[in-house]
Amino acid sequence: MTESLIRCGWRGMAGDALYEAYHDTEWGVPEWDSRALWEKLVLDGFQAGLAWITILRKREAFRAAFAGFDPEIVARFGEADRARLMADPGIVRSNAKIDAAISGARIYLDMREAGEDFSEFLWGMVGAAPIQNRFTGVGEVPAQTPLAQEMAKALKAKGFKFCGPVIVYAFMQAVGMVNDHLTDCFRHEPCAHLGHEGRR
């Protein structure tokens, strides 16, 4: 049955059960939860220079290493935690990316303390509703957009790192801020009708 499904033509996805499951159940589904959005932004930052499947295969190890991406815990990480993370073969070991994750947790908490919801901050930039694209081929899908540039600039102004426009656009696609499933992909129409369903 699954062999007959038409999916987006991502390189390396065909036949990879983990990658196909991610495409079929997560990518392009609107995410409204602030903590989950922050986790995805951190993981996309770790992806910089790498393939997403690399991060996907390490995601559970990342979650274990970063205390389930609980911002309150990660914000308290100190030198011992940095050393532990740099010694963890299950994740991407980069001092700069680890430091960005820790500082990002602190910024997230500062925003919350100031009454600024992370989800509302991000979704507000896309009009609080998913943008519906109708691309027919992988080559049509942009690596970044003016809106991604705007969001990257806003995140950087807050102090977040590893959030350039290419990373941010990949993030926007993943969390359903834009529906970039190709029109012949079996997930395009279902994602187009998700909207605010399930918003907390």
N, C-alpha and C positions, 0 to 999 in steps of 0.2 A: 504493500500500500504506500509506504513512505517513498519508494522508488519513483512513484508516479507524480509526486509533488513537484511543482515548479518553484524553485527558490531563487533568491538573488544570486548572481554568479560570482560569489566571493571566491577568490583564489584559495585553494586548499580546504574548502569546506566540504565538498562532496565526499560522502563516506565517512566523515569524522563525526561520530555520534555526539561528542561534547559540543563541537562547533555548531552542528545542525540544531541541537536542542536549544542552544543560546539564541540562534537566529529565529527559531520557531516559537519560542516562549517568552523571550526577554527583550530582544532588540526591537526598538520602535514602540514598545508599550509605555505609555505615559507613566512616569514615576513622580509622585507628588510629595513623598516623604522626605523631609529635609536631611535626615541622617543618611538615608539610602542615596540621595543625590550627592552628598559629600563623599561617601565611600566611592561612588562611581567616578567622581572627579579626581580623587586621589589615584585610583587605579589607572585612569586614562593618563594621568601625569607620569605614572611609572611606565606606561607603554611607550613614552616618547623614544623614538629611535628603534622600537621593536614592533613585532607583529602582535595584534590583539590576542591571537590564539595563545601566544606565550604567556600573557597575563592571565587569560582564562584558565589555562592549565594550572596556574599557581594561585588562583584566587582563594581557595580554601586555606592554603598556607599563609597567604597575606592576611586573611581574616583571623587566623590563629595568632599570627605575629603581632597584629595591631589590635588585639583585644576586641575583636568583632567590630572594629571601626567605631568604637564608642568615643566620641570627641572628648568627653570629660576625662577618660583614662589616657587617651593618646596625648592630650594637652599637657599631662604631667610627666611624660616620658623625659628622662634625663640621660646623662652620659652612659650609664649602665645599659639602658634600653637601646641606645644608639649602637653600642658595641654588640649587644645581643642580636640586633637586626642585621648588622653588617656581617655577622658570623652565621646567619641563617641561610642555608643553601636553597631553601624552599621559595625564597622571594628574590626579587631583583635587588642586588646589593649595590646601592648608590648612595653615598653620603648626602649628595645634594637633594635627591628625591626623598630620602628618609627625612631630612631636615624640613623639606617642603611640606610633607605630610604632617609632621608635628606642629609646625608653625601654622599650618592650615587649620588644625583642630583648635588652636588658640584663637584664631581669627573667627572661626565659626562660633565659638562660645562668646566672644566679644560682641559679635553681631546679635546673638540671641539675648545677651545681657542688655543691649541697647534697644531691645524690642523689635529687631529686624529679623524676620523669618527667612531662612536661607532659601526655602522653596519659593516663597513669594517674591524674593529678590530676583531669582533666576527666571521663573515663569513670567514675571511681570514684563521681562524684556521681549517675550514672544507673544505678548497680548493675552497671557493666561490661557492659551489654547494651542493645541498642536498645529503646526503648519503642514498642510497637505501638499506634497509634491507628487508629480506624476511622471517620473523618469522611466524610460523604456529600456535603457541600457546602462550598464555599469559605468561606461565612459562619460555619461551625461552627469553623473553625480559629482558635485563639486567637492574639493578638499576643504574649502572654507567659503564663507559668505560674508557680506557686510555686517549682517546681524551677529555672526560668530565673532567678527572683529570687535564689534561693540561690546559683546558679553565678555570677551577676553580682556578688553580694556577696563571694564568695570570690575572684574575679578582682581586684576593686577592692582587697581587703585585701592582695593581693600587690603592688598598685601599677599594675595595668593600667588604661588609660583607654579611653573610647569603648566601653564594654562594659556598658551598661545592660541591663535584662531584656528589652527588645524586640529589641535587637541580638543578645543572647545566644540568645534563642529562635530567631531566624532562623538563627543559627550552628548551633544544635543540630539544626534541621531539615535544613540543608544537608549536615552531616557525618554524618547518619544516626543521631544519638543518639535522635531520635524519627522514626518513619515517619509523615509527615503527607501522603503521597500519598492522595488521595481513594480510597474503596473501589472506584469504577468506573474509576479510572485504570489503564492497562495496567501501570504500574510498581509498583502497591501490593503485589501478591503477591510479585513477584520480590524486592523490597526486604525484605519481611517474612521472607524465608528466608535473608538474607545473614548475619546474626549476626556471628560472629567469623571468618568465612571471609576469608582474605587477611591476617589480623593478623600483623604482623611481630614 
